[in-house]
Amino acid sequence: MKNAIKMLLSLLIGVVAIGIAKLVHPSWNINHLLIFGLIVFAVTFV
C-alpha cells in the first residue's frame, strides 16, 4: 500500500513538473516534456 501512495505522489510531482516545464519552455514539444516527466517520476520514485 505504501508503494502505491509513493507512486501516485511521484506521478503527481511528474505531472506538475511537466506543467511547469511547459510554462517555462513553451517551445518544447511533447516528446521532450514526456522524457522530462519520466526523469522526474523516476527520480522521485526511487
CHARMM-style PDB file with segment names, atoms N, HN, CA, C and O in Angstrom:
ATOM      1  N   MET     1       0.828  -1.210   0.000  1.00  0.00      PROA
ATOM      2  CA  MET     1       0.000   0.000   0.000  1.00  0.00      PROA
ATOM      3  C   MET     1       0.865   1.263   0.000  1.00  0.00      PROA
ATOM      4  O   MET     1       0.545   2.249  -0.664  1.00  0.00      PROA
ATOM      5  N   LYS     2       1.966   1.214   0.757  1.00  0.00      PROA
ATOM      6  HN  LYS     2       2.226   0.413   1.296  1.00  0.00      PROA
ATOM      7  CA  LYS     2       2.848   2.382   0.820  1.00  0.00      PROA
ATOM      8  C   LYS     2       3.453   2.681  -0.546  1.00  0.00      PROA
ATOM      9  O   LYS     2       3.622   3.844  -0.915  1.00  0.00      PROA
ATOM     10  N   ASN     3       3.783   1.618  -1.304  1.00  0.00      PROA
ATOM     11  HN  ASN     3       3.646   0.674  -1.005  1.00  0.00      PROA
ATOM     12  CA  ASN     3       4.366   1.813  -2.633  1.00  0.00      PROA
ATOM     13  C   ASN     3       3.390   2.497  -3.583  1.00  0.00      PROA
ATOM     14  O   ASN     3       3.789   3.328  -4.399  1.00  0.00      PROA
ATOM     15  N   ALA     4       2.112   2.145  -3.476  1.00  0.00      PROA
ATOM     16  HN  ALA     4       1.788   1.470  -2.813  1.00  0.00      PROA
ATOM     17  CA  ALA     4       1.098   2.752  -4.343  1.00  0.00      PROA
ATOM     18  C   ALA     4       0.977   4.243  -4.059  1.00  0.00      PROA
ATOM     19  O   ALA     4       0.879   5.049  -4.985  1.00  0.00      PROA
ATOM     20  N   ILE     5       0.983   4.610  -2.783  1.00  0.00      PROA
ATOM     21  HN  ILE     5       1.062   3.956  -2.031  1.00  0.00      PROA
ATOM     22  CA  ILE     5       0.898   6.022  -2.396  1.00  0.00      PROA
ATOM     23  C   ILE     5       2.135   6.767  -2.891  1.00  0.00      PROA
ATOM     24  O   ILE     5       2.035   7.879  -3.411  1.00  0.00      PROA
ATOM     25  N   LYS     6       3.299   6.144  -2.724  1.00  0.00      PROA
ATOM     26  HN  LYS     6       3.380   5.241  -2.302  1.00  0.00      PROA
ATOM     27  CA  LYS     6       4.551   6.765  -3.178  1.00  0.00      PROA
ATOM     28  C   LYS     6       4.540   6.944  -4.692  1.00  0.00      PROA
ATOM     29  O   LYS     6       4.997   7.968  -5.202  1.00  0.00      PROA
ATOM     30  N   MET     7       4.020   5.951  -5.410  1.00  0.00      PROA
ATOM     31  HN  MET     7       3.649   5.120  -4.996  1.00  0.00      PROA
ATOM     32  CA  MET     7       3.967   6.024  -6.860  1.00  0.00      PROA
ATOM     33  C   MET     7       3.010   7.125  -7.314  1.00  0.00      PROA
ATOM     34  O   MET     7       3.335   7.894  -8.219  1.00  0.00      PROA
ATOM     35  N   LEU     8       1.840   7.205  -6.694  1.00  0.00      PROA
ATOM     36  HN  LEU     8       1.576   6.581  -5.959  1.00  0.00      PROA
ATOM     37  CA  LEU     8       0.874   8.250  -7.049  1.00  0.00      PROA
ATOM     38  C   LEU     8       1.441   9.637  -6.771  1.00  0.00      PROA
ATOM     39  O   LEU     8       1.261  10.560  -7.565  1.00  0.00      PROA
ATOM     40  N   LEU     9       2.121   9.777  -5.648  1.00  0.00      PROA
ATOM     41  HN  LEU     9       2.267   9.027  -5.003  1.00  0.00      PROA
ATOM     42  CA  LEU     9       2.709  11.062  -5.291  1.00  0.00      PROA
ATOM     43  C   LEU     9       3.781  11.467  -6.287  1.00  0.00      PROA
ATOM     44  O   LEU     9       3.828  12.620  -6.716  1.00  0.00      PROA
ATOM     45  N   SER    10       4.647  10.523  -6.659  1.00  0.00      PROA
ATOM     46  HN  SER    10       4.609   9.587  -6.310  1.00  0.00      PROA
ATOM     47  CA  SER    10       5.702  10.848  -7.615  1.00  0.00      PROA
ATOM     48  C   SER    10       5.130  11.108  -9.009  1.00  0.00      PROA
ATOM     49  O   SER    10       5.678  11.905  -9.770  1.00  0.00      PROA
ATOM     50  N   LEU    11       4.026  10.432  -9.339  1.00  0.00      PROA
ATOM     51  HN  LEU    11       3.581   9.784  -8.721  1.00  0.00      PROA
ATOM     52  CA  LEU    11       3.361  10.687 -10.616  1.00  0.00      PROA
ATOM     53  C   LEU    11       2.794  12.106 -10.635  1.00  0.00      PROA
ATOM     54  O   LEU    11       2.899  12.813 -11.638  1.00  0.00      PROA
ATOM     55  N   LEU    12       2.195  12.512  -9.518  1.00  0.00      PROA
ATOM     56  HN  LEU    12       2.110  11.938  -8.703  1.00  0.00      PROA
ATOM     57  CA  LEU    12       1.662  13.865  -9.381  1.00  0.00      PROA
ATOM     58  C   LEU    12       2.779  14.899  -9.518  1.00  0.00      PROA
ATOM     59  O   LEU    12       2.614  15.912 -10.198  1.00  0.00      PROA
ATOM     60  N   ILE    13       3.915  14.638  -8.870  1.00  0.00      PROA
ATOM     61  HN  ILE    13       4.049  13.815  -8.318  1.00  0.00      PROA
ATOM     62  CA  ILE    13       5.064  15.532  -8.972  1.00  0.00      PROA
ATOM     63  C   ILE    13       5.533  15.617 -10.426  1.00  0.00      PROA
ATOM     64  O   ILE    13       5.874  16.695 -10.912  1.00  0.00      PROA
ATOM     65  N   GLY    14       5.547  14.474 -11.115  1.00  0.00      PROA
ATOM     66  HN  GLY    14       5.269  13.598 -10.721  1.00  0.00      PROA
ATOM     67  CA  GLY    14       5.942  14.444 -12.518  1.00  0.00      PROA
ATOM     68  C   GLY    14       5.018  15.269 -13.397  1.00  0.00      PROA
ATOM     69  O   GLY    14       5.477  15.986 -14.285  1.00  0.00      PROA
ATOM     70  N   VAL    15       3.718  15.169 -13.152  1.00  0.00      PROA
ATOM     71  HN  VAL    15       3.345  14.585 -12.430  1.00  0.00      PROA
ATOM     72  CA  VAL    15       2.732  15.935 -13.937  1.00  0.00      PROA
ATOM     73  C   VAL    15       2.896  17.432 -13.678  1.00  0.00      PROA
ATOM     74  O   VAL    15       2.838  18.238 -14.607  1.00  0.00      PROA
ATOM     75  N   VAL    16       3.100  17.800 -12.408  1.00  0.00      PROA
ATOM     76  HN  VAL    16       3.146  17.146 -11.654  1.00  0.00      PROA
ATOM     77  CA  VAL    16       3.317  19.210 -12.066  1.00  0.00      PROA
ATOM     78  C   VAL    16       4.596  19.721 -12.730  1.00  0.00      PROA
ATOM     79  O   VAL    16       4.636  20.839 -13.244  1.00  0.00      PROA
ATOM     80  N   ALA    17       5.645  18.884 -12.712  1.00  0.00      PROA
ATOM     81  HN  ALA    17       5.613  17.976 -12.294  1.00  0.00      PROA
ATOM     82  CA  ALA    17       6.912  19.270 -13.340  1.00  0.00      PROA
ATOM     83  C   ALA    17       6.735  19.481 -14.844  1.00  0.00      PROA
ATOM     84  O   ALA    17       7.315  20.406 -15.412  1.00  0.00      PROA
ATOM     85  N   ILE    18       5.931  18.621 -15.494  1.00  0.00      PROA
ATOM     86  HN  ILE    18       5.460  17.870 -15.032  1.00  0.00      PROA
ATOM     87  CA  ILE    18       5.663  18.786 -16.926  1.00  0.00      PROA
ATOM     88  C   ILE    18       4.930  20.110 -17.174  1.00  0.00      PROA
ATOM     89  O   ILE    18       5.238  20.835 -18.120  1.00  0.00      PROA
ATOM     90  N   GLY    19       3.958  20.411 -16.309  1.00  0.00      PROA
ATOM     91  HN  GLY    19       3.708  19.822 -15.541  1.00  0.00      PROA
ATOM     92  CA  GLY    19       3.228  21.674 -16.433  1.00  0.00      PROA
ATOM     93  C   GLY    19       4.141  22.878 -16.289  1.00  0.00      PROA
ATOM     94  O   GLY    19       4.044  23.833 -17.060  1.00  0.00      PROA
ATOM     95  N   ILE    20       5.030  22.834 -15.304  1.00  0.00      PROA
ATOM     96  HN  ILE    20       5.109  22.058 -14.678  1.00  0.00      PROA
ATOM     97  CA  ILE    20       5.981  23.930 -15.085  1.00  0.00      PROA
ATOM     98  C   ILE    20       6.929  24.048 -16.278  1.00  0.00      PROA
ATOM     99  O   ILE    20       7.216  25.148 -16.751  1.00  0.00      PROA
ATOM    100  N   ALA    21       7.417  22.888 -16.761  1.00  0.00      PROA
ATOM    101  HN  ALA    21       7.184  21.994 -16.377  1.00  0.00      PROA
ATOM    102  CA  ALA    21       8.329  22.898 -17.912  1.00  0.00      PROA
ATOM    103  C   ALA    21       7.629  23.489 -19.137  1.00  0.00      PROA
ATOM    104  O   ALA    21       8.251  24.205 -19.923  1.00  0.00      PROA
ATOM    105  N   LYS    22       6.343  23.192 -19.299  1.00  0.00      PROA
ATOM    106  HN  LYS    22       5.838  22.611 -18.661  1.00  0.00      PROA
ATOM    107  CA  LYS    22       5.579  23.721 -20.442  1.00  0.00      PROA
ATOM    108  C   LYS    22       5.453  25.244 -20.335  1.00  0.00      PROA
ATOM    109  O   LYS    22       5.497  25.946 -21.345  1.00  0.00      PROA
ATOM    110  N   LEU    23       5.299  25.745 -19.122  1.00  0.00      PROA
ATOM    111  HN  LEU    23       5.263  25.176 -18.301  1.00  0.00      PROA
ATOM    112  CA  LEU    23       5.209  27.193 -18.918  1.00  0.00      PROA
ATOM    113  C   LEU    23       6.560  27.872 -19.158  1.00  0.00      PROA
ATOM    114  O   LEU    23       6.637  28.930 -19.781  1.00  0.00      PROA
ATOM    115  N   VAL    24       7.617  27.242 -18.651  1.00  0.00      PROA
ATOM    116  HN  VAL    24       7.555  26.383 -18.144  1.00  0.00      PROA
ATOM    117  CA  VAL    24       8.951  27.832 -18.752  1.00  0.00      PROA
ATOM    118  C   VAL    24       9.518  27.696 -20.168  1.00  0.00      PROA
ATOM    119  O   VAL    24      10.162  28.612 -20.680  1.00  0.00      PROA
ATOM    120  N   HSD    25       9.268  26.535 -20.795  1.00  0.00      PROA
ATOM    121  HN  HSD    25       8.745  25.791 -20.379  1.00  0.00      PROA
ATOM    122  CA  HSD    25       9.793  26.270 -22.138  1.00  0.00      PROA
ATOM    123  C   HSD    25       8.643  25.952 -23.094  1.00  0.00      PROA
ATOM    124  O   HSD    25       8.445  24.789 -23.448  1.00  0.00      PROA
ATOM    125  N   PRO    26       7.887  26.959 -23.515  1.00  0.00      PROA
ATOM    126  CA  PRO    26       6.739  26.681 -24.403  1.00  0.00      PROA
ATOM    127  C   PRO    26       7.149  26.101 -25.757  1.00  0.00      PROA
ATOM    128  O   PRO    26       6.318  25.534 -26.466  1.00  0.00      PROA
ATOM    129  N   SER    27       8.431  26.241 -26.118  1.00  0.00      PROA
ATOM    130  HN  SER    27       9.106  26.701 -25.542  1.00  0.00      PROA
ATOM    131  CA  SER    27       8.879  25.742 -27.421  1.00  0.00      PROA
ATOM    132  C   SER    27       9.125  24.225 -27.406  1.00  0.00      PROA
ATOM    133  O   SER    27       9.232  23.609 -28.467  1.00  0.00      PROA
ATOM    134  N   TRP    28       9.216  23.624 -26.219  1.00  0.00      PROA
ATOM    135  HN  TRP    28       9.129  24.124 -25.357  1.00  0.00      PROA
ATOM    136  CA  TRP    28       9.435  22.176 -26.127  1.00  0.00      PROA
ATOM    137  C   TRP    28       8.260  21.425 -26.726  1.00  0.00      PROA
ATOM    138  O   TRP    28       7.105  21.794 -26.517  1.00  0.00      PROA
ATOM    139  N   ASN    29       8.563  20.361 -27.479  1.00  0.00      PROA
ATOM    140  HN  ASN    29       9.501  20.061 -27.648  1.00  0.00      PROA
ATOM    141  CA  ASN    29       7.463  19.547 -27.993  1.00  0.00      PROA
ATOM    142  C   ASN    29       7.113  18.448 -26.977  1.00  0.00      PROA
ATOM    143  O   ASN    29       7.770  18.334 -25.942  1.00  0.00      PROA
ATOM    144  N   ILE    30       6.106  17.661 -27.261  1.00  0.00      PROA
ATOM    145  HN  ILE    30       5.572  17.754 -28.101  1.00  0.00      PROA
ATOM    146  CA  ILE    30       5.569  16.685 -26.301  1.00  0.00      PROA
ATOM    147  C   ILE    30       6.597  15.619 -25.941  1.00  0.00      PROA
ATOM    148  O   ILE    30       6.595  15.124 -24.814  1.00  0.00      PROA
ATOM    149  N   ASN    31       7.480  15.251 -26.879  1.00  0.00      PROA
ATOM    150  HN  ASN    31       7.482  15.653 -27.795  1.00  0.00      PROA
ATOM    151  CA  ASN    31       8.486  14.235 -26.577  1.00  0.00      PROA
ATOM    152  C   ASN    31       9.454  14.702 -25.498  1.00  0.00      PROA
ATOM    153  O   ASN    31       9.785  13.941 -24.589  1.00  0.00      PROA
ATOM    154  N   HSD    32       9.907  15.943 -25.594  1.00  0.00      PROA
ATOM    155  HN  HSD    32       9.638  16.561 -26.332  1.00  0.00      PROA
ATOM    156  CA  HSD    32      10.799  16.492 -24.575  1.00  0.00      PROA
ATOM    157  C   HSD    32      10.095  16.529 -23.224  1.00  0.00      PROA
ATOM    158  O   HSD    32      10.691  16.203 -22.197  1.00  0.00      PROA
ATOM    159  N   LEU    33       8.828  16.927 -23.230  1.00  0.00      PROA
ATOM    160  HN  LEU    33       8.344  17.192 -24.064  1.00  0.00      PROA
ATOM    161  CA  LEU    33       8.070  17.012 -21.981  1.00  0.00      PROA
ATOM    162  C   LEU    33       7.886  15.635 -21.358  1.00  0.00      PROA
ATOM    163  O   LEU    33       8.007  15.487 -20.142  1.00  0.00      PROA
ATOM    164  N   LEU    34       7.597  14.629 -22.176  1.00  0.00      PROA
ATOM    165  HN  LEU    34       7.499  14.749 -23.163  1.00  0.00      PROA
ATOM    166  CA  LEU    34       7.406  13.277 -21.653  1.00  0.00      PROA
ATOM    167  C   LEU    34       8.701  12.715 -21.083  1.00  0.00      PROA
ATOM    168  O   LEU    34       8.690  12.083 -20.027  1.00  0.00      PROA
ATOM    169  N   ILE    35       9.808  12.939 -21.767  1.00  0.00      PROA
ATOM    170  HN  ILE    35       9.817  13.453 -22.625  1.00  0.00      PROA
ATOM    171  CA  ILE    35      11.105  12.465 -21.270  1.00  0.00      PROA
ATOM    172  C   ILE    35      11.430  13.155 -19.948  1.00  0.00      PROA
ATOM    173  O   ILE    35      11.873  12.511 -18.997  1.00  0.00      PROA
ATOM    174  N   PHE    36      11.205  14.474 -19.893  1.00  0.00      PROA
ATOM    175  HN  PHE    36      10.845  14.997 -20.666  1.00  0.00      PROA
ATOM    176  CA  PHE    36      11.451  15.231 -18.672  1.00  0.00      PROA
ATOM    177  C   PHE    36      10.575  14.716 -17.527  1.00  0.00      PROA
ATOM    178  O   PHE    36      11.044  14.543 -16.402  1.00  0.00      PROA
ATOM    179  N   GLY    37       9.293  14.472 -17.832  1.00  0.00      PROA
ATOM    180  HN  GLY    37       8.912  14.611 -18.746  1.00  0.00      PROA
ATOM    181  CA  GLY    37       8.366  13.953 -16.823  1.00  0.00      PROA
ATOM    182  C   GLY    37       8.776  12.579 -16.331  1.00  0.00      PROA
ATOM    183  O   GLY    37       8.692  12.301 -15.135  1.00  0.00      PROA
ATOM    184  N   LEU    38       9.220  11.713 -17.235  1.00  0.00      PROA
ATOM    185  HN  LEU    38       9.289  11.939 -18.206  1.00  0.00      PROA
ATOM    186  CA  LEU    38       9.677  10.371 -16.850  1.00  0.00      PROA
ATOM    187  C   LEU    38      10.908  10.437 -15.959  1.00  0.00      PROA
ATOM    188  O   LEU    38      11.028   9.667 -15.006  1.00  0.00      PROA
ATOM    189  N   ILE    39      11.824  11.355 -16.263  1.00  0.00      PROA
ATOM    190  HN  ILE    39      11.726  11.980 -17.037  1.00  0.00      PROA
ATOM    191  CA  ILE    39      13.021  11.510 -15.426  1.00  0.00      PROA
ATOM    192  C   ILE    39      12.624  11.974 -14.030  1.00  0.00      PROA
ATOM    193  O   ILE    39      13.125  11.449 -13.035  1.00  0.00      PROA
ATOM    194  N   VAL    40      11.735  12.947 -13.951  1.00  0.00      PROA
ATOM    195  HN  VAL    40      11.328  13.373 -14.760  1.00  0.00      PROA
ATOM    196  CA  VAL    40      11.270  13.451 -12.651  1.00  0.00      PROA
ATOM    197  C   VAL    40      10.569  12.327 -11.885  1.00  0.00      PROA
ATOM    198  O   VAL    40      10.794  12.150 -10.688  1.00  0.00      PROA
ATOM    199  N   PHE    41       9.713  11.566 -12.586  1.00  0.00      PROA
ATOM    200  HN  PHE    41       9.530  11.709 -13.559  1.00  0.00      PROA
ATOM    201  CA  PHE    41       9.000  10.459 -11.965  1.00  0.00      PROA
ATOM    202  C   PHE    41       9.988   9.421 -11.422  1.00  0.00      PROA
ATOM    203  O   PHE    41       9.847   8.956 -10.291  1.00  0.00      PROA
ATOM    204  N   ALA    42      10.982   9.063 -12.229  1.00  0.00      PROA
ATOM    205  HN  ALA    42      11.097   9.441 -13.148  1.00  0.00      PROA
ATOM    206  CA  ALA    42      11.978   8.056 -11.814  1.00  0.00      PROA
ATOM    207  C   ALA    42      12.770   8.539 -10.600  1.00  0.00      PROA
ATOM    208  O   ALA    42      13.000   7.783  -9.657  1.00  0.00      PROA
ATOM    209  N   VAL    43      13.179   9.796 -10.636  1.00  0.00      PROA
ATOM    210  HN  VAL    43      12.991  10.410 -11.403  1.00  0.00      PROA
ATOM    211  CA  VAL    43      13.983  10.338  -9.530  1.00  0.00      PROA
ATOM    212  C   VAL    43      13.173  10.378  -8.236  1.00  0.00      PROA
ATOM    213  O   VAL    43      13.690  10.029  -7.175  1.00  0.00      PROA
ATOM    214  N   THR    44      11.912  10.799  -8.312  1.00  0.00      PROA
ATOM    215  HN  THR    44      11.492  11.083  -9.174  1.00  0.00      PROA
ATOM    216  CA  THR    44      11.107  10.888  -7.087  1.00  0.00      PROA
ATOM    217  C   THR    44      10.673   9.516  -6.591  1.00  0.00      PROA
ATOM    218  O   THR    44      10.516   9.320  -5.386  1.00  0.00      PROA
ATOM    219  N   PHE    45      10.475   8.563  -7.500  1.00  0.00      PROA
ATOM    220  HN  PHE    45      10.602   8.723  -8.479  1.00  0.00      PROA
ATOM    221  CA  PHE    45      10.008   7.237  -7.082  1.00  0.00      PROA
ATOM    222  C   PHE    45      11.129   6.416  -6.462  1.00  0.00      PROA
ATOM    223  O   PHE    45      10.890   5.660  -5.520  1.00  0.00      PROA
ATOM    224  N   VAL    46      12.347   6.552  -6.976  1.00  0.00      PROA
ATOM    225  HN  VAL    46      12.541   7.165  -7.741  1.00  0.00      PROA
ATOM    226  CA  VAL    46      13.488   5.772  -6.497  1.00  0.00      PROA
ATOM    227  C   VAL    46      14.132   6.413  -5.295  1.00  0.00      PROA
ATOM    228  OT1 VAL    46      15.109   5.886  -4.764  1.00  0.00      PROA
TER     229      VAL     46
END
